[in-house]
Amino acid sequence: MDHVIAHGFRRPPYIAPEVLRRKPYTEKSDIYSLGIIINTIISGKLPFEDRSFDRFLMIEICRDRKRPEIRDEIPSVLKDLIQKCWDEIPENRPSILDIIDVLTSEELYFKMINLQLDLSALPSSSASTKYKKQLLDVPDSSELEPIQIATDEIEID
């Protein structure tokens, strides 16, 4: 694992705490990582971009339950989902079907329609410059159609 992390194939901020502790990698470990990715996309900021990805950060993630910040203006339904994905106990994390339900919910859809995040207001950093150049530009509601995802076709082993 140290070899993999040291050579950049995995980044500690995206790896579930139990995997950092050398416990088995499971589907719930992926759910943790997905929560980090969702937060990265909506924040326009890489997790812990002001920190070195070293053993000290890994200790803070595992022992102190350190997680990236979630922007205040993010709808609470999405904040709650992200925080559930980051739960310290893997069994408490949502399933991929639960995540799809939230991400495709009307509640989130209508809250996101009127939300425009100004990523240019974030502090400058070379690591996130490419993210900050693009605003989360939500089209006018007249341009949007609800998305239907056939969850019965998703196989989970």
FENDADA-V285554 format. One record per pair of residues at least 4 apart in sequence whose ideal C-beta (glycine too) atoms are under 7 Angstrom apart, sorted by sequence separation. I is the first residue (numbers start at 0). J is the second residue. If there is no record, write none. Layout:
I:J ; I:J
//
This chain:
0:4 ; 1:5 ; 2:6 ; 9:13 ; 14:18 ; 16:20 ; 18:22 ; 24:28 ; 26:30 ; 27:31 ; 28:32 ; 29:33 ; 30:34 ; 31:35 ; 32:36 ; 33:37 ; 34:38 ; 35:39 ; 36:40 ; 37:41 ; 38:42 ; 44:48 ; 52:56 ; 54:58 ; 55:59 ; 56:60 ; 57:61 ; 58:62 ; 59:63 ; 69:73 ; 73:77 ; 75:79 ; 76:80 ; 77:81 ; 78:82 ; 79:83 ; 80:84 ; 81:85 ; 93:97 ; 95:99 ; 96:100 ; 97:101 ; 98:102 ; 99:103 ; 100:104 ; 104:108 ; 105:109 ; 106:110 ; 107:111 ; 108:112 ; 110:114 ; 127:131 ; 128:132 ; 138:142 ; 3:8 ; 4:9 ; 9:14 ; 14:19 ; 17:22 ; 39:44 ; 51:56 ; 60:65 ; 73:78 ; 86:91 ; 93:98 ; 102:107 ; 138:143 ; 3:9 ; 18:24 ; 39:45 ; 50:56 ; 59:65 ; 86:92 ; 101:107 ; 4:11 ; 39:46 ; 11:19 ; 84:92 ; 47:56 ; 69:78 ; 83:92 ; 84:93 ; 18:28 ; 83:93 ; 121:131 ; 17:28 ; 35:46 ; 69:81 ; 118:130 ; 119:131 ; 15:28 ; 80:93 ; 118:131 ; 118:133 ; 15:31 ; 118:134 ; 15:32 ; 117:134 ; 118:135 ; 14:32 ; 80:98 ; 116:134 ; 13:32 ; 66:85 ; 115:134 ; 116:135 ; 47:67 ; 115:135 ; 0:21 ; 46:67 ; 80:101 ; 115:136 ; 13:35 ; 115:137 ; 12:35 ; 64:87 ; 114:137 ; 76:101 ; 112:137 ; 111:137 ; 42:70 ; 112:140 ; 38:67 ; 76:106 ; 77:107 ; 38:69 ; 76:107 ; 35:67 ; 41:73 ; 74:107 ; 12:46 ; 76:110 ; 12:47 ; 74:110 ; 74:111 ; 108:145 ; 19:57 ; 12:52 ; 74:114 ; 11:52 ; 19:60 ; 20:61 ; 10:52 ; 19:61 ; 72:114 ; 38:81 ; 103:146 ; 16:60 ; 37:81 ; 72:116 ; 11:56 ; 16:61 ; 103:148 ; 11:57 ; 70:116 ; 34:81 ; 11:60 ; 99:148 ; 34:84 ; 33:84 ; 34:85 ; 99:150 ; 31:84 ; 30:84 ; 31:85 ; 96:150 ; 12:67 ; 96:153 ; 95:153 ; 95:155 ; 28:89 ; 31:92 ; 27:89 ; 30:92 ; 27:90 ; 30:93 ; 25:89 ; 27:92 ; 33:98 ; 16:87 ; 17:89 ; 43:116 ; 43:118 ; 49:124 ; 48:124 ; 44:121 ; 43:121 ; 48:126 ; 48:127 ; 45:126 ; 45:127 ; 44:127 ; 43:127 ; 44:130 ; 43:130 ; 43:131 ; 41:135
//
